[in-house]
Amino acid sequence: MKRFLIHIILFLIPLILGCIYLFIRPTDKQFAYHFVKGECSNKASWIYDRIFINNDPVDVVFLGDSHIANGLMDDYLQALFDSLFQNPVNVANIGYCRGGRDIQYTMLNDLFRHKSLKILILNVGEDEPKKGHPVFPYLATTSELFESFIYFNQKFFKFIWVGLTTRFEDLRLEILKGNVNYEFNSKLFGYQGSNQVMNITEQELNQKRWEKRLNRWKSKVIRNIELIYSKNYLKKIVRLADKNNCQVFFVYFPESGSKLKTPMLQEFYEDLAPLMFIPQEISSDPLNWKDPSHFNDSGAKKITEWLFKEISDKICN
């Protein structure tokens, strides 16, 4: 039995040391942002190019999920700023599909390492996501990955495994000297638009789903535990922005069928940063929606014009 245990230990030692090495080894951001190829219309590759390759500054950034990716035109807002200011104001929409504050914190960290932001626009919905973003472990540094444990990350062990396999694949390609053909997306702006118009039946179904969700009972204790992860990452995002002298604004992006005029966590958001509300005449018009959850080009254009009026005086130019 003793000899068997020794063999087991001798077998495990190189595996453990290998795992430690993979996590100590610096994360290759180029590999990480391109390893999620095909995800979210390959937007991660564009985000990598805008942060690490494109030398143009970023003054105003949109950060969040697909609601802001589809809901604010960075190219149009930059053109509006150009018409107002003598010096250029560069805008980038790095909104990424699906909710998850952890990946937003990681992307913002990368941004601040390479750009000097003046204004950060974060979208909020009716409620906060309860879990982390599935792409977070691909992009996160080792410290960011392990730090997520203390914020009650329900997917922590899964994320560690994904982070480990990502790092192993990166090392494997480096050892084999594999020729990796990265598909760089070097377009200037990140708005993901559509001229599609929502079907009214879709809106009615969305409204019914929201009615069921809002009428569903849930223990307050359980709800508070579920919100720990997102709340802590939002606080980290705001602290990071404050540390870098960047103003933060929340914009409420509701779904068409929720009928919630304010987010459930309004007081929490307002304790962190100013919270802005899209005008009712924009969000109540079905012609401004691509689907029940996302605005189309018509809606995004109107929201961008509204936001321009709201933040123009906040720009130090």
ABEGO torsion letter per residue (X at the ends): XAAAAAAAAAAAAAAAAAAAAAAABBBBAAAAAAAABGBGGGAAAAAAAAAAABABBBABBBBEBAAAAAABBAAAAAAAAAAABABBBBBBBABBBEBEAAAAAAAAAAAAAABBBABBBBBBBABBBABBBAAAAAABBAAAAAAAAAAGBAAAAAAAAAAAAAAAAAAAAAAAGBBBBBBBBABABABBBBABBBBAAAAAAAAAAAAAAAABBBBAAAAAAAAAAAAAAAAAAAAAAAAAGBBBBBBBBBBAAAGBABBAAAAAAAAABBBBBBBAAAAABAAABABAABBBAAAAAAAAAAAAAAAAAABBX
